[in-house]
Amino acid sequence: MSGHVTSLPSTPWTYQVNPDNALPEHPRPQLTRPRWRTLNGLWDYVGRDAEGTVRRGERILVPYAPESRLSGIGRRDEAMWYRRTVDVPADWRDGRVLLHFGAVDQIATVWVNHQRLARHEGGYTAFSVDITDVLRPDADQEILVRADDEGNRGTFPVGKQANQPGGILYTGCSGIWQTVWLEAVPTVHVTDLDLAVDLRGADVTVHVAGLGHDTDARVDVSVTAGGEQVAATRGRAGTPLRVEVPEPRPWSPDDPHLYDLAVRVLDPDGAVLDEVASYVALRTVGLRADGDGPPRILLNDRPVFLNAPLDQGYWPDGGYTAPTDEALRYDLERTKALGFNSVRKHVKVEPLRWYHWADRLGLLVWQDMPSLPVVLDNPPGPQPAPVATARRRFEAELRDMLHQLRNVPSLALWVVFNEGWGEYDTARITAEVKAADPSRLVVAASGVNCCHSHPDTGAGDVYDDHTYVGPGQPEVTGGRAVVDGEFGGVGLVVEGHVWPGEPMAYEMAADRDRLTARYVELSEELETLARAGLSGAVYTQLTDVENEVNGLLTYDRRVTKVAVVEVAERNRAVTAAGSPE
């Protein structure tokens, strides 16, 4: 067991990871029931690497990928078999039993009690398996998962994962890397909620499974604040039910107010068939013309400057997976403490709890779609589109991501492509994203100025410029808001807190004082741009990542490399300058 007690010492969170406490929190905060059980912990493990070598008889700590230190494996495999047994309580047998996976990279095949039940493609989105009909009546249940992952030599979105990490590409993540859990649900049960919000209330659509053709079930929706009901409605499943909130309190980074939501499914006699808990926030995102300049981004009908760090979501001990929920929250708390009001989640989809903390802490989210594999030293000139299989998989996973995150209140911007990586059919795909979610803004191509092989198509709501060290001065708009989607990248090496290998950054500072001074200088330039009509900016980056040392925090999160008060004051000044009333 000692090999699995491996989180870094002296971290800002309170406990070290072990097989009994691996991410025990409910993984789906916007749809909860009381009868559930985490399956995180030790699983039997067999791995086969790219050369065909098979290693048997190991145990892995789920949900940490085998490349990570926390997993207890510490290597990359391309075919992975996970096995464990689990007892299903007798009082769970009165309905359906669901097996949930937060994310498995890249292809997952699931057997329960030797029966193949599911195959899922895509490493960033959740899926569920109904295992009720194969449960044994008098013995433990056996779960077997095979994961296949070719990394960035395959045809799936991978973001910055690389089989051969280096530069701005990092160690890959294979297999199970988010929580695995069981849930007991009634035969008639809520499967999903659609929340369409505005500044007065919400249209709530409740999707229910298990209803017969002649079943007349009703749905009750109750909205509460501080334990007191403020609004309620009743209607049929599958149809939008309007909930008007009296004296509504809009959500914003300055006041991230959330309303609790309770949804019940009732039979014709009024008996409760199912009940779930969720939450909702009232807010709108849009654009407004601003005189002769580019349009301004609006939050709740008021201009807002989206001031963010780049957040890549990597950890030295967990890889793609934060060691603890407290650690996941910590990064967002530090983002707030540094005076930012938003965060760009860079070519990665996080567990739902990350978005839950962004909702609760008050940070607007720029959400990237993970990129297809890319060769960064390609020669200049037009690049061919990805192969047909890669295009199909990219668009399927993009649709799944849009659906999975559609109810997240903090999410304000979708980013489809980054710097031309795997880019193709930009205008068409951007239009499809906007049609799927007209309630948010869409960046078609972040850093379009960096990519000569994919010129600006004019698509989307936002023109996005990347300039290192910057900040850039983008002028092309085409009726779009303008943002500085990446700038900065000033590095500082903190001895004793660096990844093995040669440190890299776009510019190096000699010490903490000089790094803080450079941040102030760049921020003063950014403030001038914000006053002139820039609607947002993303500083690279929140934390160091492997050999990149351009973070405001070290990779292990033990050292904040800048003076927090000075940086926070500058960030708030920039936000105020770009948020005119």
ZAVEXPA-541798 format. One record per residue (C-alpha): residue in one letter; x, y, z. Coordinates in Angstrom, 1 decimal. Example, Ala and Ser with C-alpha at 12.3 -4.5 7.8 and 13.67 -1.06 7.14 Angstrom:
BEGIN
tilum, c1, c2, c3
A, 12.3, -4.5, 7.8;
S, 13.7, -1.1, 7.1;
//
This chain:
BEGIN
tilum, c1, c2, c3
M, 0.0, 0.0, 0.0;
S, 2.9, 2.4, 0.6;
G, 3.3, 2.9, -3.1;
H, -0.2, 4.5, -3.2;
V, 0.3, 7.0, -0.5;
T, 2.1, 9.4, -2.9;
S, 0.7, 12.9, -2.9;
L, 3.3, 15.6, -2.5;
P, 4.1, 16.6, 1.1;
S, 3.6, 20.2, 2.3;
T, 0.9, 20.9, -0.3;
P, -1.8, 23.5, 0.5;
W, -4.4, 20.9, 1.0;
T, -5.0, 18.9, 4.1;
Y, -4.6, 15.2, 3.4;
Q, -2.4, 12.9, 1.5;
V, -4.1, 10.5, -1.0;
N, -4.4, 6.9, 0.0;
P, -6.7, 4.0, -1.3;
D, -9.4, 5.0, 1.2;
N, -9.8, 8.7, 0.3;
A, -9.2, 9.0, -3.4;
L, -11.6, 11.8, -4.5;
P, -14.6, 10.6, -2.4;
E, -16.9, 13.6, -3.2;
H, -20.0, 13.3, -5.3;
P, -18.8, 13.8, -8.9;
R, -22.0, 15.3, -10.4;
P, -23.0, 18.3, -8.3;
Q, -25.9, 19.4, -10.6;
L, -27.8, 16.1, -10.4;
T, -27.5, 14.3, -7.0;
R, -29.3, 11.6, -5.2;
P, -28.6, 10.1, -1.8;
R, -28.0, 6.5, -2.9;
W, -24.6, 6.4, -4.6;
R, -21.2, 4.9, -3.9;
T, -17.7, 5.8, -5.2;
L, -15.7, 3.0, -6.8;
N, -12.4, 5.0, -6.6;
G, -9.7, 3.0, -4.9;
L, -7.5, 0.1, -5.7;
W, -8.4, -2.0, -8.7;
D, -6.5, -5.0, -10.2;
Y, -4.5, -3.9, -13.2;
V, -2.9, -5.4, -16.3;
G, -1.1, -3.1, -18.8;
R, 0.3, -3.6, -22.2;
D, 2.7, -0.9, -23.5;
A, 3.3, 0.3, -27.1;
E, 6.0, -2.4, -27.6;
G, 3.6, -5.2, -26.6;
T, 5.1, -5.9, -23.2;
V, 2.4, -7.1, -20.8;
R, 2.7, -6.6, -17.0;
R, 0.3, -8.5, -14.8;
G, -0.4, -8.7, -11.1;
E, -0.4, -5.0, -10.3;
R, -2.9, -2.8, -8.6;
I, -3.8, 0.8, -9.6;
L, -5.3, 3.6, -7.6;
V, -8.4, 4.8, -9.6;
P, -9.0, 7.4, -10.8;
Y, -5.4, 8.4, -11.4;
A, -4.0, 7.6, -14.9;
P, -1.2, 5.0, -15.0;
E, 1.3, 7.6, -16.1;
S, 0.8, 9.5, -12.8;
R, 2.7, 9.0, -9.6;
L, -0.6, 8.7, -7.6;
S, -1.7, 5.7, -9.6;
G, 1.1, 3.6, -8.2;
I, 2.0, 2.5, -11.8;
G, 4.1, 5.3, -13.2;
R, 4.3, 4.4, -16.8;
R, 2.4, 4.7, -20.1;
D, 0.3, 1.8, -21.4;
E, -1.7, 1.6, -24.6;
A, -4.0, -1.3, -23.5;
M, -5.2, -1.3, -19.9;
W, -7.5, -3.8, -18.1;
Y, -9.0, -2.8, -14.8;
R, -10.9, -5.2, -12.5;
R, -12.7, -5.1, -9.2;
T, -15.6, -6.6, -7.4;
V, -18.3, -4.7, -5.6;
D, -21.3, -5.5, -3.4;
V, -24.6, -4.0, -4.4;
P, -26.9, -3.5, -1.4;
A, -30.1, -5.4, -1.3;
D, -32.2, -2.2, -1.0;
W, -30.8, -1.0, -4.3;
R, -32.5, -3.8, -6.2;
D, -35.9, -2.1, -6.2;
G, -35.0, 0.0, -9.3;
R, -32.1, 0.3, -11.6;
V, -28.4, 0.3, -10.8;
L, -26.2, 2.6, -12.9;
L, -22.4, 2.4, -13.3;
H, -20.9, 5.9, -14.1;
F, -17.6, 6.9, -15.5;
G, -16.4, 10.5, -15.4;
A, -13.8, 10.0, -18.2;
V, -11.8, 7.2, -19.7;
D, -9.1, 8.0, -22.3;
Q, -9.7, 7.0, -25.2;
I, -11.8, 3.9, -25.8;
A, -13.5, 2.2, -22.9;
T, -15.2, -1.3, -23.1;
V, -17.1, -2.4, -20.0;
W, -18.1, -5.9, -18.9;
V, -20.1, -6.7, -15.7;
N, -20.3, -10.3, -14.6;
H, -18.7, -11.3, -17.9;
Q, -21.4, -9.6, -20.0;
R, -20.2, -6.9, -22.4;
L, -22.5, -3.9, -21.8;
A, -20.9, -0.8, -23.3;
R, -18.2, 0.7, -25.6;
H, -17.5, 4.4, -25.3;
E, -15.2, 6.6, -27.5;
G, -13.6, 9.9, -26.4;
G, -11.4, 10.7, -23.4;
Y, -13.1, 13.8, -22.1;
T, -16.8, 13.1, -21.5;
A, -18.8, 11.0, -19.1;
F, -20.9, 7.9, -19.8;
S, -23.1, 5.6, -17.9;
V, -24.0, 1.9, -18.1;
D, -27.2, 0.3, -16.7;
I, -26.0, -2.9, -15.1;
T, -29.3, -4.0, -13.4;
D, -30.1, -6.9, -15.7;
V, -26.8, -8.7, -15.3;
L, -26.5, -8.4, -11.5;
R, -25.9, -11.6, -9.5;
P, -28.5, -12.3, -6.8;
D, -26.1, -13.8, -4.3;
A, -22.5, -12.8, -4.9;
D, -20.3, -9.8, -5.4;
Q, -20.5, -8.2, -8.8;
E, -17.4, -8.2, -11.1;
I, -16.5, -5.2, -13.1;
L, -14.0, -5.3, -15.9;
V, -12.9, -2.3, -18.0;
R, -10.6, -2.3, -20.9;
A, -9.2, 1.1, -22.0;
D, -7.3, 1.6, -25.3;
D, -5.3, 4.7, -25.8;
E, -2.8, 5.5, -28.6;
G, -2.1, 9.0, -27.3;
N, -1.3, 11.6, -29.8;
R, -0.4, 9.2, -32.6;
G, -4.1, 8.3, -32.9;
T, -7.2, 10.1, -34.1;
F, -8.9, 11.4, -30.9;
P, -8.7, 14.9, -29.4;
V, -5.8, 14.9, -26.9;
G, -5.2, 18.6, -26.1;
K, -1.6, 18.9, -25.0;
Q, -1.1, 15.2, -24.2;
A, 2.0, 13.7, -25.9;
N, 3.6, 10.3, -26.1;
Q, 6.9, 12.1, -26.2;
P, 6.4, 15.2, -24.0;
G, 8.5, 18.3, -24.4;
G, 8.2, 22.0, -24.9;
I, 4.5, 23.0, -24.7;
L, 3.3, 19.3, -24.9;
Y, 3.1, 17.3, -21.7;
T, 2.9, 13.8, -20.3;
G, -0.2, 11.9, -21.6;
C, -3.1, 10.6, -19.6;
S, -4.3, 7.1, -20.4;
G, -7.3, 5.0, -19.2;
I, -9.5, 5.9, -16.2;
W, -8.8, 9.5, -15.0;
Q, -12.1, 10.6, -13.4;
T, -14.3, 9.1, -10.7;
V, -16.0, 5.8, -11.2;
W, -19.2, 5.4, -9.2;
L, -22.4, 3.5, -8.7;
E, -25.9, 5.0, -8.3;
A, -29.3, 3.5, -7.4;
V, -32.2, 5.0, -9.2;
P, -35.9, 4.2, -9.3;
T, -37.3, 2.5, -12.4;
V, -38.9, 5.9, -13.3;
H, -36.1, 8.4, -12.8;
V, -34.7, 11.7, -13.9;
T, -31.9, 11.3, -16.5;
D, -31.1, 14.9, -17.3;
L, -32.0, 18.5, -16.8;
D, -31.9, 21.3, -19.3;
L, -31.7, 24.8, -17.7;
A, -32.3, 27.8, -20.0;
V, -31.8, 30.8, -17.8;
D, -32.3, 34.6, -18.0;
L, -32.3, 37.4, -15.5;
R, -35.8, 36.7, -14.3;
G, -35.9, 32.9, -14.0;
A, -35.4, 29.7, -15.9;
D, -37.0, 27.3, -18.2;
V, -36.4, 23.8, -16.7;
T, -36.9, 20.7, -18.9;
V, -36.8, 17.4, -17.0;
H, -36.0, 14.3, -18.9;
V, -37.4, 11.1, -17.4;
A, -36.7, 7.4, -18.2;
G, -38.9, 4.4, -17.4;
L, -42.3, 6.0, -18.2;
G, -44.7, 3.7, -20.1;
H, -46.6, 5.1, -23.1;
D, -49.8, 5.5, -21.0;
T, -48.1, 6.7, -17.8;
D, -49.2, 10.1, -16.7;
A, -46.4, 11.4, -14.5;
R, -46.0, 15.0, -13.3;
V, -42.8, 16.9, -12.5;
D, -42.5, 19.4, -9.7;
V, -39.7, 22.0, -9.7;
S, -38.8, 24.0, -6.6;
V, -36.3, 26.8, -6.4;
T, -35.0, 27.8, -2.9;
A, -32.6, 30.3, -1.5;
G, -31.2, 30.1, 2.0;
G, -33.5, 27.1, 2.7;
E, -36.6, 29.1, 1.7;
Q, -38.7, 28.3, -1.3;
V, -38.8, 31.3, -3.7;
A, -40.5, 29.8, -6.7;
A, -42.1, 26.6, -7.9;
T, -43.9, 25.1, -11.0;
R, -45.4, 21.8, -12.1;
G, -45.9, 20.2, -15.5;
R, -45.1, 17.3, -17.8;
A, -41.7, 15.7, -18.2;
G, -39.8, 16.6, -21.4;
T, -41.4, 20.0, -21.8;
P, -39.9, 23.4, -20.7;
L, -41.4, 24.5, -17.3;
R, -41.1, 28.2, -16.6;
V, -39.9, 29.3, -13.1;
E, -40.1, 33.0, -12.4;
V, -38.0, 34.1, -9.5;
P, -39.3, 37.2, -7.6;
E, -36.6, 39.8, -6.8;
P, -34.0, 37.8, -8.8;
R, -30.4, 38.0, -7.7;
P, -28.1, 37.7, -10.8;
W, -25.0, 35.6, -10.7;
S, -21.7, 37.4, -11.3;
P, -18.0, 37.0, -10.2;
D, -18.7, 39.7, -7.6;
D, -21.8, 37.9, -6.4;
P, -21.8, 34.3, -7.4;
H, -25.3, 33.6, -6.1;
L, -26.7, 30.1, -6.8;
Y, -30.3, 29.0, -6.2;
D, -30.9, 25.4, -5.1;
L, -33.2, 23.3, -7.3;
A, -35.2, 20.3, -6.3;
V, -37.0, 18.2, -8.9;
R, -39.5, 15.5, -8.1;
V, -41.3, 13.0, -10.4;
L, -44.9, 12.2, -9.1;
D, -47.3, 9.5, -10.2;
P, -51.0, 10.3, -10.8;
D, -51.7, 9.8, -7.1;
G, -49.0, 12.3, -6.0;
A, -46.5, 9.6, -4.8;
V, -42.9, 10.6, -5.3;
L, -41.2, 8.3, -7.9;
D, -37.9, 10.1, -8.0;
E, -36.2, 13.2, -6.5;
V, -33.0, 14.9, -7.5;
A, -31.1, 18.0, -6.3;
S, -29.4, 20.6, -8.4;
Y, -28.7, 24.3, -8.6;
V, -29.2, 27.1, -11.0;
A, -27.9, 30.7, -11.5;
L, -29.6, 33.6, -13.3;
R, -27.2, 35.3, -15.7;
T, -26.9, 36.2, -19.4;
V, -23.9, 36.6, -21.8;
G, -24.0, 38.7, -24.9;
L, -22.5, 41.4, -27.1;
R, -23.3, 45.1, -27.5;
A, -22.1, 47.7, -30.0;
D, -19.7, 50.3, -28.4;
G, -19.7, 53.4, -30.6;
D, -17.1, 53.2, -33.3;
G, -15.1, 50.5, -31.6;
P, -15.6, 46.7, -31.4;
P, -18.6, 45.3, -29.6;
R, -18.3, 44.8, -25.8;
I, -18.9, 41.5, -24.1;
L, -21.8, 41.7, -21.7;
L, -22.6, 39.9, -18.5;
N, -26.2, 40.5, -17.3;
D, -26.5, 43.3, -20.0;
R, -23.5, 45.2, -18.6;
P, -20.0, 45.4, -20.2;
V, -17.5, 43.0, -18.5;
F, -13.8, 42.6, -19.2;
L, -12.9, 38.9, -19.0;
N, -9.5, 38.9, -17.2;
A, -8.2, 35.4, -16.9;
P, -5.1, 33.2, -16.5;
L, -4.5, 30.2, -18.7;
D, -5.3, 27.1, -16.7;
Q, -4.1, 23.8, -18.2;
G, -5.2, 21.5, -15.4;
Y, -2.0, 19.4, -14.8;
W, -0.6, 18.2, -11.5;
P, 2.9, 16.8, -10.8;
D, 1.5, 13.9, -8.8;
G, -1.9, 13.3, -10.4;
G, -1.1, 14.2, -14.0;
Y, -4.5, 15.1, -15.6;
T, -6.3, 14.4, -12.3;
A, -6.1, 16.8, -9.3;
P, -5.0, 14.8, -6.2;
T, -8.0, 16.0, -4.1;
D, -11.1, 18.0, -4.4;
E, -9.5, 20.6, -2.2;
A, -6.6, 20.9, -4.6;
L, -9.1, 21.3, -7.5;
R, -10.7, 24.2, -5.6;
Y, -7.4, 25.7, -4.5;
D, -6.4, 26.6, -8.0;
L, -9.6, 28.5, -8.5;
E, -9.3, 30.2, -5.1;
R, -5.8, 31.4, -6.0;
T, -7.1, 32.7, -9.3;
K, -9.7, 34.8, -7.4;
A, -7.0, 35.9, -4.9;
L, -4.9, 37.2, -7.7;
G, -7.7, 39.4, -8.8;
F, -8.9, 37.6, -11.9;
N, -12.6, 37.4, -12.7;
S, -12.4, 34.5, -15.2;
V, -10.3, 31.5, -16.2;
R, -9.4, 29.9, -19.6;
K, -9.6, 26.1, -19.4;
H, -7.0, 25.3, -22.0;
V, -7.7, 22.3, -24.4;
K, -9.0, 20.1, -21.6;
V, -12.4, 19.3, -20.1;
E, -12.3, 19.1, -16.3;
P, -14.4, 16.9, -13.9;
L, -17.7, 18.5, -13.2;
R, -16.6, 19.4, -9.7;
W, -14.1, 21.9, -11.2;
Y, -17.0, 23.8, -12.8;
H, -19.0, 23.5, -9.6;
W, -16.2, 25.4, -7.8;
A, -16.0, 28.0, -10.6;
D, -19.8, 28.5, -10.1;
R, -19.5, 28.8, -6.4;
L, -16.4, 31.0, -6.2;
G, -17.4, 33.3, -9.1;
L, -15.1, 32.8, -12.1;
L, -16.3, 33.1, -15.7;
V, -15.0, 30.2, -17.8;
W, -13.5, 30.2, -21.3;
Q, -13.9, 26.6, -22.3;
D, -11.7, 25.2, -25.0;
M, -12.4, 22.1, -27.0;
P, -9.4, 19.7, -26.7;
S, -7.4, 19.8, -29.9;
L, -6.7, 16.9, -32.2;
P, -3.0, 15.8, -32.3;
V, -0.7, 18.3, -33.8;
V, 3.0, 18.5, -35.0;
L, 4.1, 21.9, -33.8;
D, 7.1, 22.2, -36.1;
N, 5.2, 21.6, -39.4;
P, 6.5, 23.7, -42.3;
P, 4.6, 26.9, -43.0;
G, 1.8, 26.9, -45.6;
P, -1.5, 25.3, -45.9;
Q, -2.0, 22.2, -43.8;
P, -4.3, 19.4, -44.8;
A, -7.4, 18.7, -42.8;
P, -7.3, 15.8, -40.3;
V, -8.2, 12.4, -41.7;
A, -11.9, 11.5, -41.8;
T, -11.8, 9.4, -38.7;
A, -10.3, 12.2, -36.7;
R, -12.8, 14.7, -38.0;
R, -15.7, 12.4, -37.0;
R, -14.3, 11.8, -33.5;
F, -13.6, 15.5, -33.0;
E, -17.1, 16.6, -33.8;
A, -18.7, 13.7, -31.8;
E, -16.7, 14.7, -28.7;
L, -17.4, 18.4, -29.3;
R, -21.1, 17.7, -29.3;
D, -20.8, 15.6, -26.1;
M, -18.8, 18.4, -24.4;
L, -21.4, 21.0, -25.3;
H, -24.1, 18.8, -23.9;
Q, -22.3, 17.8, -20.7;
L, -21.4, 21.4, -19.7;
R, -24.5, 23.2, -21.0;
N, -25.9, 23.9, -17.5;
V, -22.7, 25.3, -16.0;
P, -23.5, 28.9, -14.9;
S, -19.9, 30.1, -15.0;
L, -19.3, 29.0, -18.5;
A, -19.4, 32.1, -20.8;
L, -17.2, 31.3, -23.9;
W, -16.7, 28.2, -26.1;
V, -13.3, 28.1, -27.8;
V, -13.5, 25.7, -30.8;
F, -9.9, 25.7, -32.2;
N, -6.6, 26.9, -30.8;
E, -3.8, 28.3, -33.0;
G, -4.8, 26.1, -36.0;
W, -4.1, 22.8, -34.2;
G, -6.2, 20.2, -36.1;
E, -8.3, 23.0, -37.5;
Y, -10.7, 22.4, -40.4;
D, -14.2, 23.6, -41.6;
T, -13.9, 26.5, -39.1;
A, -16.9, 28.5, -40.2;
R, -19.3, 25.5, -40.4;
I, -18.3, 24.0, -37.0;
T, -18.4, 27.4, -35.3;
A, -21.9, 27.9, -36.7;
E, -23.0, 24.5, -35.4;
V, -21.7, 25.3, -31.9;
K, -23.5, 28.6, -31.9;
A, -26.7, 26.9, -33.1;
A, -26.4, 24.3, -30.3;
D, -25.9, 27.0, -27.6;
P, -26.9, 30.5, -28.6;
S, -26.8, 31.5, -24.9;
R, -23.0, 31.8, -24.9;
L, -20.3, 33.4, -27.1;
V, -18.1, 31.4, -29.4;
V, -14.4, 31.9, -30.3;
A, -13.9, 30.2, -33.6;
A, -10.1, 30.2, -33.5;
S, -8.1, 31.3, -30.5;
G, -4.8, 32.8, -31.7;
V, -5.9, 33.0, -35.3;
N, -3.1, 35.5, -35.9;
C, -0.6, 32.7, -35.1;
C, -1.7, 30.4, -37.8;
H, -0.8, 31.2, -41.4;
S, -2.3, 28.0, -42.7;
H, -5.8, 28.9, -41.4;
P, -6.6, 32.5, -42.1;
D, -9.3, 34.3, -40.2;
T, -12.7, 33.2, -41.5;
G, -14.7, 35.9, -39.7;
A, -16.7, 33.2, -37.9;
G, -17.8, 33.4, -34.3;
D, -18.6, 36.2, -31.8;
V, -15.0, 37.0, -30.8;
Y, -11.7, 37.8, -32.6;
D, -8.9, 36.3, -30.5;
D, -5.2, 37.4, -30.8;
H, -2.1, 35.7, -29.2;
T, 1.1, 37.7, -28.7;
Y, 4.0, 36.7, -26.5;
V, 5.2, 38.4, -24.5;
G, 2.6, 41.0, -25.6;
P, 0.0, 42.1, -24.8;
G, -1.1, 42.2, -28.5;
Q, -3.0, 45.0, -30.1;
P, -5.6, 43.2, -32.3;
E, -7.5, 45.4, -34.7;
V, -9.4, 43.0, -37.0;
T, -12.9, 42.5, -35.7;
G, -15.6, 42.0, -38.4;
G, -18.3, 43.0, -36.0;
R, -16.8, 40.8, -33.3;
A, -15.6, 41.5, -29.8;
V, -11.8, 41.5, -29.5;
V, -9.7, 39.6, -26.9;
D, -6.1, 38.9, -26.2;
G, -6.5, 35.1, -25.8;
E, -2.9, 34.5, -24.7;
F, -0.1, 36.8, -23.7;
G, 2.6, 36.9, -21.0;
G, 4.5, 33.8, -20.4;
V, 7.2, 35.4, -18.2;
G, 9.1, 32.7, -16.3;
L, 10.9, 32.3, -13.0;
V, 12.8, 29.2, -11.8;
V, 12.2, 28.5, -8.2;
E, 14.8, 26.0, -7.0;
G, 13.4, 22.9, -5.5;
H, 10.1, 23.3, -7.3;
V, 10.9, 22.4, -10.9;
W, 10.2, 19.4, -13.1;
P, 13.2, 17.5, -14.3;
G, 14.6, 18.9, -17.6;
E, 15.5, 22.3, -19.1;
P, 13.1, 25.0, -17.8;
M, 11.5, 27.1, -20.5;
A, 9.4, 30.3, -20.8;
Y, 9.0, 33.1, -23.4;
E, 11.0, 35.5, -21.2;
M, 12.9, 34.8, -17.9;
A, 12.8, 36.9, -14.7;
A, 15.7, 36.8, -12.3;
D, 13.6, 36.8, -9.1;
R, 10.2, 37.3, -7.6;
D, 10.5, 41.1, -7.5;
R, 11.4, 41.3, -11.2;
L, 8.6, 38.9, -12.2;
T, 6.1, 41.0, -10.3;
A, 7.4, 44.2, -11.9;
R, 7.1, 42.6, -15.4;
Y, 3.6, 41.6, -14.6;
V, 2.8, 45.1, -13.6;
E, 4.3, 46.5, -16.7;
L, 2.3, 44.2, -19.0;
S, -0.8, 44.9, -17.0;
E, -0.5, 48.7, -17.4;
E, -0.3, 48.2, -21.2;
L, -3.3, 45.9, -21.0;
E, -5.3, 48.5, -19.1;
T, -4.8, 51.0, -21.9;
L, -6.1, 48.4, -24.4;
A, -9.0, 47.6, -22.2;
R, -10.0, 51.3, -22.1;
A, -9.8, 51.4, -25.9;
G, -12.2, 48.5, -26.4;
L, -10.5, 45.2, -25.7;
S, -13.0, 42.8, -24.1;
G, -10.7, 40.3, -22.4;
A, -7.2, 38.9, -22.0;
V, -5.6, 35.6, -20.8;
Y, -2.2, 35.6, -19.1;
T, 0.0, 32.6, -19.6;
Q, -0.3, 31.0, -17.1;
L, -1.7, 30.1, -13.6;
T, 0.9, 27.4, -12.7;
D, 4.0, 26.0, -14.1;
V, 3.4, 22.8, -16.1;
E, 6.3, 20.3, -16.3;
N, 9.2, 22.2, -18.0;
E, 7.3, 25.4, -18.6;
V, 8.1, 27.7, -15.7;
N, 5.9, 30.7, -16.7;
G, 3.3, 30.2, -14.0;
L, 2.2, 32.6, -11.3;
L, 2.5, 29.5, -9.0;
T, 5.0, 26.7, -9.1;
Y, 3.9, 23.3, -10.5;
D, 3.5, 21.9, -7.0;
R, 1.4, 24.9, -5.9;
R, 3.7, 25.4, -2.9;
V, 5.1, 28.8, -4.0;
T, 3.2, 31.8, -5.4;
K, 5.9, 33.4, -7.5;
V, 4.5, 37.0, -7.6;
A, 3.5, 39.5, -5.0;
V, -0.2, 38.7, -4.7;
V, -1.4, 42.1, -3.5;
E, 0.3, 44.0, -6.3;
V, -0.9, 41.6, -9.0;
A, -4.4, 41.6, -7.7;
E, -4.6, 45.4, -7.6;
R, -3.4, 45.5, -11.2;
N, -5.9, 42.8, -12.4;
R, -8.8, 44.6, -10.8;
A, -7.7, 47.9, -12.4;
V, -7.7, 46.3, -15.8;
T, -11.1, 44.7, -15.2;
A, -12.5, 48.0, -14.2;
A, -11.0, 49.8, -17.2;
G, -12.6, 47.3, -19.6;
S, -16.0, 47.2, -17.9;
P, -17.4, 50.7, -18.4;
E, -20.9, 51.4, -17.2;
//
